[in-house]
Structures are given as C-alpha cells and as structure tokens.
Amino acid sequence: MKRRLVYFSLSIICFIACILIVKLFNDNKFIRGFSGDIIIILLIYFLIKIFHDFHALKLTIFALAVAFTTEFLQYLKLTTFFGLEHNTIVQLILGSVFDPYDLIAYTIGAISVYIIDTRLVRGA
C-alpha cells in the first residue's frame, strides 16, 4: 500500500508538471515539446503502477509502445482522416504533428522511469 502511495504521488507530480509546462511554456518548443514528452512517459508508467505492480521492464516497454503508437498515428494523420482535427480533447491525447524527435524524448522518458522505479522507488 505504501508503494502505491508513492506512485500516486509521483503521478500527481508528473501531472502538475505537464499542466505547468502547457500553461507556462506554451511558446517554448523544447520545454513543451521535448521535456513534456519525457514527462508523459513517466505519467503513463506511474499511473499504471498505482493499480497494478507490473514488472518494471515490461511496463516501461508498454509505456514506450503506447507513446510510439500515438506518434505513428500522428504520422498517418488519423485525426484528419476521421475529421477530428478540430477536437481539442483528441488533439490533446493524440497530438497533431509527427516529430521524430518525440521518439527520442519518449525513449529518454522510458529509460528515466525505469531507473527511477528500479533504483529509487524500489530501493527505498
């Protein structure tokens, strides 16, 4: 139960960081785009860990696969295909523009969350 509280707290921190990035750094492409993509991997991972204690490496790969899939859906322009390019919620979740640098950011986020979980959280 204690560990779930840690993951919940980390999720809240990541969520607040995402909101602050969007609100305060909307015009800064590096912070909003790159740093935000790193944090979103952490958020996905920690949210899932609240509910189930999956193996760290498997969950890291899953979170990375979700992010990569989302990015490739942007490449295929599925929001435009389905006529959802003006839907704010869909744009927020799926994004709108494919960027190969996002794949690098997601990978950095995956490595970071794996290290955070296996070395810091589980080691505590």
Beta strands, then each sheet from edge to edge (+ up, - down):
end
